[in-house]
C-alpha cells in the first residue's frame, strides 16, 4: 500500500509540475472591469487567454476566489495582475493552456477588502460580501461580461470557485437563484465546480438544494476550515431531489489542497487529491462546454 501511495504521489507531481511551471512562465493576465449584477459595484477581473486562440469563439470559465481574496499574501499593498496568488495563476494558466478563456473576479478589492480575511474570521466579515446573496451576483456580472466578448462562445461558460467562492458558486447555481428570471444552462452557466466550499450556506438550503446545471464538489476529508460531512449531506439531499451534483472527498487532504505553494503541495494527500481532481475538472469542462 505504501508503494502504491508513493506511485500516486509521484503521478500527482508529474501532472501538476509542468502546468505550474507553465503558469510561472506565462505573461501577466489582462485587467478588465465590469459591473456586478448587484447594479452598484464595478468589479475588477483578470483575464487569462490561450497563447494562440485562433479565430473561433472559445469556451470560458468564471473563477471566484476564496476568503483570502485574489492576491498573494506577499502582495504588500500592491493588488493587481502581478500579485495574484499562486493558485489563481495556476488555474488561470492551466485553463488557458487547455483552450479556455478564464476570468478571475476580484469581488473583495472593489468593496474595500483586497487583502481578504484571515482563517476563522467568518463572523467578522461584512454583509456586502455575503457569499449566498452578493457574491453570486458578481459571478453573473462576470458571465454577462464574458458574453459581451467577441472571442467567447456565449453559450459555453462555466463557473469555478474555491472556499468562500465555492460557497458562492453553489448559491449561484441554485435553481431558484434571483439572478436569473428562468435559471437553466442556456440562460446561466453550463456547469460549475466548487472546491472545498462551506456547505452550510447560512441555512438558505436546509430544506434542500437543487442546481439548475451540473455541479461537482471537491473537498479534503481533513479540511480544517469547512465541514466535508456537511457537504456530503448537502450533495446527498440534492441528489434525492434530482440534482446533477457529485462530490469527491479526498482522504487526508486539507483545505486549499490544490494550492501549489510549498505548505500545501508538500502534503502527500494533497498531491494525490490534485492528481485526481485536475483531470476530473478538465473532463467536466470538456463535456459541459465543448
Number of C-alpha atoms within 10 A of each C-alpha: 6 7 8 9 13 13 13 19 21 15 16 23 18 12 17 19 12 12 18 19 12 15 22 14 10 15 13 18 21 12 14 13 14 17 18 25 21 16 10 8 16 17 21 21 25 24 22 27 23 18 12 9 15 9 8 10 16 22 23 29 30 27 30 31 25 25 23 19 24 31 27 19 15 11 15 10 11 14 16 19 18 14 18 23 21 19 22 22 27 23 23 26 31 23 22 22 20 12 17 26 26 30 27 27 28 25 30 23 18 12 14 9 16 20 21 20 16 11 10 9 9 11 6 9 13 10 9 12 17 16 25 21 20 19 27 29 26 29 28 22 24 28 23 17 19 24 17 12 11 12 18 21 18 22 17 23 28 26 29 26 25 27 24 29 29 29 27 31 29 29 26 31 27 20 17 16 18 13 20 14 10 14 20 17 18 13 12 25 27 23 27 29 25 25 27 31 28 24 26 15 18 12 10 12 15 12 9 17 25 25 25 22 22 20 25 20 23 26 31 24 20 19 19 13 15 21 18 24 13 14 21 18 13 21 24 18 17 20 17 12 13 12 21 17 21 16 19 19 20 22 15 16 24 22 21 23 30 24 19 23 13 8 10 18 20 12 15 19 24 27 26 26 25 25 21 18 21 17 12 15 18 14 12 19 24 13 11 19 20 9
